[in-house]
């Protein structure tokens, strides 16, 4: 009899627990549907009441509790403590739902509201970066790299260089993605619907922001990545890494970008890179080495090889621009411009190519003009290229603006035009290798 009584009691208890659980689940579902409806209708005060219940009692019901809740806490209630709770609970109950972006957003919120120390923010960014850098916010990529630099520039510069390469590669992945999406919008005759306009604006804004970050990264790294510092570092580590394609690629690229090509070590690194990774990029660097050694035929053959192996038009454009930079370094300005124009055939939205041509013109001011007016007209040609760069490529618009301001300040004044007996609004053909016809300023 006692056993029967015990079994009945146990069954009653289990039934009661199950009923209570079902009631709780039913209540959670009702509250969630009310919350979601009010939130989407922008009835935030009504949504808030049910949302708090969900935060307390239904923590793993839906990730939307936290997606929508972040807006309620941050923008509607403006409650830092509550916002912090949203991020922490989301990471606890939905650790696999876009965690890199969540860490990035959490760090941004803490940083902007001064709710945590720089070290605490950096540690959160570190976690997000380890998961997926491409999901992190643009600004946070910069903050993360600045944190790495501050902590390692004196004790472990190689870590700074490696992190720079990692961050820049991820920035470039994002930039290339937006560049490909913006290609279809380069046709000015294309009529866009509302959705198309929204997408174009989003791609443009994000591309511009990434370009700004890229410039910021370069500004940070330029302080420590000098030839004087790079050469002994790479000489020390070469034997260990002479078959490491990634290390060689980064070392060669950095020395090239810092203008260290004249160093014997550069050729050594390039040849090792080409052997370790027989790739289009390796061959493009090797072509420059051969050219510098007087082997023009070998250099041309290597450029052709690297170019033909590459299938991505955006990367083809980058190689052409790299060849153009090497030609400029050798003083071959006309050839450099031709190569930059070839780059534009593969990527009409390459603002870097237009800006490169602008700098070529700027470098020739004193050689392509016999008097003040003629020299200043070279700035007009450079200004046109800089403006074109800004127009086609939002990622470099900030950088292009600096060139535009400089060139604009140096175009012929009305007095210069009058003294040259030129006609405002008329045409003028620039001398020497430039040979470009431009319009004389009206004012």
N, C-alpha and C positions, 0 to 999 in steps of 0.2 A: 504494500500500500504506500509506504514511504517513497519507494522508487517511482511509482506512478505519479505521486504528488510532485516529486522533484522534476520529472520529465515534463509534466504539464506546466510547471512554473518556468522551466527553461524555455519551453516553446513559446509561452506567453511573452517572456522577456525578449526573445529573438524577434517575435512578431512586432512587439512594440518598438524595438530598435529600428526594424526595417520600415515600419510605418512612419516613424519620426524622420528617418533619412529621406523617405519618399516625399514627405511633407516639406522637408528642408529644400530638397532639390526642386520641388514644384514652386516653392516660394522664390528660390533663386532665379528660376526661369522667368517667373512673372516680373520680378523686380528688374531683371536684365532687359526684358522686352520693353518695359516702361521707360527705363533709363535710355536705351538706344533710340526709341522713338522721340523722346523729349530732346535728346542731344541733337539728333539729325534735324529736328524742327527748331533748333536753337533756343529751346526753352531750358536754359541752363540752370536756373534755380530749381525747377522741378526735377531735372536730371540729377542734380547734385545730391538730393536726398536719397534716391535709390542707389546712386553710385557709392555713397558711403556705406550703405548696407552691403553692397557687393564686395567692397574692399575689405569689410570686416568678416563676412560670412561665406562668400562664394569666390574665393581668391583664384581658383583655377578653372572657373567656368568658361571664360573667353578672354583672349588676349586683347579684345576691344575694350575691356574694362580699363586697361592701362594705356592703350593707344588714345582713346577718347579722354580718359582721365587725366592724361598729361596736359591737355588743353584746358580742362576745367581747373586743375590745380595751378598751372602757370599763368594762363592768360585771363581766366575769369575770376578765380579767387585770389590769384597772385599770392599764393601761400607757399613759401619755400619749403617749409617742413613737410607739408602735404605732398609737394612735388617730389621731394626726395624719397618719400615713402612709395610713391608710384613707381619710380625707377627701380628701387630696391626690391619691391614685391614682384615686379615684372621679371627681373633677372632671376629671382628665386623660383617662380612658378612657370616661367616660359624661357628657360635658358637657351633654347635652340631656335627661338623665333627672332631672326635677324639680330643676333647678339652684338655684332660689331657696331652696327648703327646705334643700338640702344646704349652701349658704353660711350660712344661718341656723343650722343645727345645728352647723356647724364653728365659727362665731363663739361660740356658746354654750359649746361644749366648751373652746375656748381661754380664754374669759373666766372660766369657773368653775374651771378648773384653773391659772389664772395662767400660761399658757404663751405669752402674747403681750402686747404693750403695748396700751393703750387705742386708740392710733392704728391699730395693725395690725388689731385687732378691728373698729374702725369701718370701715376700708376693705373688709373682707370683707362687712360688713352693707350697705355702700353698693352693692356688686356685686349682692347678693341683692335689695335693694330695687329696683334698676334693672331687674331681670328680672321680678319679680312680687311686689309687697308683700303680696298676700293669702296667699302661701305661706309667709311668714315667721312665726316664733314670736311669740307675743303680747308677751313680755318684750322681745324684740329690736326690735320697733317702737318701744317706749319708749326703749331705749338708743340707737337710731339717731337719733331726734328730739332726745334730749338732746345727742348729739354735734353735730348740726347747730346747735342753739341755742348751745352753748358756743363754737363756732367762728365764729358770725356775728352774735350778738345786738348787738354794738356796732358792727360795720362794715357789716353788710348785713341789717338786721331784716326786709326784705321777703322774703328767702330763708327766714328762719325762719317767717314767716307762711305763705308758699306751701307749705313743707314740712309745717307743721302741718295745713293744709287737706288736703294729699295723704294724710298719715298718717291723719287723722281720717276722711276719706272711705273709706279702706280698712278701718279699724276698724268703721265703720258698715255697710259691705258685709258683713263677717263677722257683726256683731251682728244685722243684719236676716235673714241666712240662718238663724242659730240661733233667732231669734224666730219665724220662720215654721215651723221644725221643732218648736218647743215648743208651738205653738198646739194641736196635736192632743192634747197631754198636759195641757192646762188643765182638761179634764173629770175631776173628782176621782172620778167613778163608773167611770171606765175601768179595766178589769183588764188589767194589763200582764204579758206573758210575760217570760222572762229577758232576751231580746234587747231588748225594749221598755224594760225597766228600765235596761239598760246604755246604750242610746242616750239616754234621758232624762237620765241622770246625766252622760254625756259632754257633751251640749248645755248642760246647766246649769253644769257646771264651766268649760267654755270661755267661755260667755257671761259668767259672773262675772269670769273673768280679763280678758276684753276690757273689761268695765266698769271694772275697776280701772285698766287702762292708760288708758282714756279720761279718768278722773279725774286721773291723773298728767300726761297731756298738757295738760289744762286748767290744772293747777297751775303747770306750766312757763311756758305762754304768758301766763298772767295777770300775770306779773311784768313783761313787756315790752309786752303789748298793752293799753295804756291809751288813753283818749280823747285825752289830751294828746299821745301819740306817734302815734296812728293818723291824726288829723285832718291835720296838716301833710304826712304821708306820702302820704295819698290825694289831698289837694289838689294836691300836686306831680305825681302820676302820672295824674291824671284825664284830661287832654286826650289823652294817648297811649293810654289804655285805655277811653275812653268808649263804644267799640263792642265791647269785649272782654267777652263774656258771662261767661266764667269769672272774670276779674278782678273784675268788678262784683258777681257773686254772692258771692264770698268777702269782698269789702269790705263789702257790705251786711250779710251775716250776722255778720261780726265786730263791726261797730258796733252792731248790734242786740243781740248777746249781751253786749256790754260796757256797754250802757245809754247809748249815744251818740245815741239817736233824736232828742233835742231839738236837735241841731246842724243848721244849715241844709245842711251838706254831705250829711247822711244822705238828705234828700229828693232832693237832686240825684243822688245815686248810685242811689237806688231808681227814679227816673223813667228814668234812662239804662238801668238793668238791664231794666226792663219793655219798653223800646223795643228793646233789643238781643236780648232773649230773652223773647218773649211766652209765658211758661210759668206753670204753676200757682204755683210758688214766687215768681216775680217779682210776680204779681198779689196774692199773700198779703201781701207787704211793702207793696205800693202801697195796699192796703186800710188798713193801719195809718197810712200817711201821710195819706190822705184823712180818716180818723177824727180824727187830731190837728188837721187843718185845719178841723174842724167839718162836714165833708161826710159825715154819717152814712149817708145814703141811698146815696151813691156808694161808701162803704166797704163797706156790706152787699152791694151789687151786685157789687163786685170780689171779695169773699170767696166769694160764690156761684159766680162765674165760675171762680175758682181751684180751688174744691172740686170742681165738676162736671167740670173738665178732667182731674182726677187720677183714675186708675183703681185704683191700688194702695191697699188699705185701710190698710196700715201708714203710708203717706205721708199719707193723708187724716187719720189720727190725729195725725200730727205737725203738720199745718197747723192743726187744731183747737186743739192745745196752744199753737201759736204765737199764734193769735188770743186764747187765754186769757191768755197772758203780757202781751199788749198791753192787754187789758182790765184786768188787775191793775195795770199801770203807770199807768193812768188812774184807779185807785181804784175800779173797778167789780168788786168782789169777787164779788158774787152772779152776775153775768154770766160772770165768769172761771170760776167753779165749773161753771156750766152747760156752758160750752164744753169744759172738761176732762172732764166726764161724757160729752159727745158723742164726745170722743176715745176714751174707753174703750169705746164701742159699736163702734168700728171696730177697736180693738186692746185686748181685755180684759186682755192681759198687759202693758200699758203702766205699768210702775212709776213712770215719770216723771209720769204724770197723777195717780196717787194721791199721790205725794210733793208735787206742786204744790198739790193741795187741802189737804194737811197744812200747808203753809207759809201758805196763805190763812188757815186757822184760827188758826195761831200769830200771824199779824199782827193778828188781831182780838181777842186776849185781853182787852185793856183796854176794848174797846168792847162786848163781848158778855157782860159780867158786872158785877154791881153790888157784889159783895163777893168776898172771897178764894176762898170755895168755888166760886162760879159761874165765876170767872175760871179757876180750876184745872180745872174740868170741861171747859173749852175745850181744854185740853191733852189730856184723855182722847180727845176727838174727833180731834185731830191725831195722837195716838199710834195710834189705830185705823187711820188712813189710812197712816201710815208703816209699820206692820206689814204692811198689805195690800200695799204697794209692794214690800217685801222678799220677801213670799211669792210674788208673781206674776212677778217680774222679777229673775232672778239677776244680771243685768248691773249692777244698782244696789244690790245687797244691802249692799255695804260702805258706800256712802254713806247708805243708809237707816238702817243701824245707828247712825250718829252722831245722826240725828234721833230715833230711838227712845230712845237713852240720855238725850238732853236732855229729851224730853217725859216720859219715865218719872219723871225726877227732879222734875217739877213737877205731877204729878197730886195730888189732895187726899189729905192724910194722914188717919189715923183721927181725929185731933183736929179737923181741918177739917170732917170729915163730922159728927162729934158736935156741934160748935158750930153747925152749920147745921141740926141736927135732921133730918138726912137718913138714909136707911136703906141701909147697905152692900148692894150687890147689887141695889138698886132702880133704877128708871129716872129719868132726868133729861133734860129738854128744854132745850137751850141757847137763849138768847135771841138777839135781833137777826136779821141776815140768815142766820145759820147754821141755826137752827131744827132742829137734828139731835138725835134722842133717843139717849142713850148710857147705858151701865150704870155706876152708881156703884161705884168700886173696893171690893173686899171686904177688902183688906189693904194 
